[in-house]
Amino acid sequence: MPRQKEQSFEEIMKRLETIVEQMERGDLPLDKSVQLYEEGIGLSKLCLEHLRKTEVKLKRLSKELDGSFTLTEEE
């Protein structure tokens, strides 16, 4: 089975927006609404993971006096 490429934060957010729009219309059968809700929950978890990873990277980045940046191991 081919490995699926990791979706970017922006791709995930776009799919979440589509799901919200579909659900807000209110014309979906219950089963489809539940299916989209479950997909949305999974996608929101992926978004949170992307944000956590980015936060860690930003916390490790510190600006030096000369304007250059270096990674630090502090959290």
C-alpha positions as CSV (number, residue, x, y, z in Angstrom):
1,M,0.0,0.0,0.0
2,P,1.5,3.4,-1.0
3,R,2.2,5.8,1.9
4,Q,0.1,8.9,1.8
5,K,1.9,12.2,1.8
6,E,1.5,14.4,4.9
7,Q,-1.0,17.1,4.3
8,S,0.0,20.7,5.0
9,F,-1.7,22.8,7.6
10,E,-3.3,24.8,4.9
11,E,-4.7,21.8,3.1
12,I,-6.2,20.5,6.3
13,M,-7.8,23.8,7.1
14,K,-9.3,24.0,3.6
15,R,-10.9,20.6,4.0
16,L,-12.2,21.6,7.4
17,E,-13.7,24.7,5.9
18,T,-15.4,22.6,3.3
19,I,-16.8,20.2,5.9
20,V,-18.2,23.1,8.0
21,E,-19.8,24.7,4.9
22,Q,-21.5,21.3,4.0
23,M,-22.7,20.8,7.6
24,E,-24.0,24.3,8.0
25,R,-26.3,23.9,5.0
26,G,-28.2,21.5,7.1
27,D,-29.4,19.3,4.1
28,L,-27.2,16.3,4.7
29,P,-28.6,12.9,5.9
30,L,-27.7,12.1,9.5
31,D,-25.2,9.4,8.6
32,K,-23.3,11.7,6.2
33,S,-23.3,14.5,8.9
34,V,-21.8,12.0,11.5
35,Q,-19.2,10.9,8.9
36,L,-18.1,14.5,8.2
37,Y,-18.1,15.3,11.9
38,E,-15.7,12.4,12.5
39,E,-13.5,13.4,9.7
40,G,-13.5,17.0,11.0
41,I,-12.4,15.8,14.5
42,G,-9.5,13.8,13.0
43,L,-8.4,16.8,10.9
44,S,-8.6,19.2,13.8
45,K,-6.3,16.9,15.7
46,L,-3.8,17.0,12.8
47,C,-4.0,20.8,12.8
48,L,-3.2,20.9,16.5
49,E,-0.2,18.6,15.9
50,H,1.1,20.9,13.2
51,L,0.7,23.9,15.5
52,R,2.4,22.1,18.4
53,K,5.4,21.2,16.2
54,T,5.6,24.8,14.9
55,E,5.4,26.1,18.5
56,V,8.3,23.9,19.6
57,K,10.4,25.1,16.6
58,L,9.7,28.7,17.4
59,K,10.5,28.3,21.1
60,R,13.8,26.8,20.1
61,L,14.7,29.7,17.8
62,S,16.4,32.6,19.5
63,K,17.6,35.8,18.0
64,E,21.3,36.8,18.5
65,L,22.5,40.4,19.0
66,D,23.8,40.5,15.5
67,G,20.4,39.7,14.1
68,S,21.2,36.0,13.2
69,F,19.1,33.2,14.5
70,T,20.2,30.0,16.2
71,L,18.3,27.0,17.5
72,T,18.5,26.4,21.2
73,E,17.5,23.3,23.2
74,E,15.6,25.3,25.8
75,E,11.8,24.9,26.1
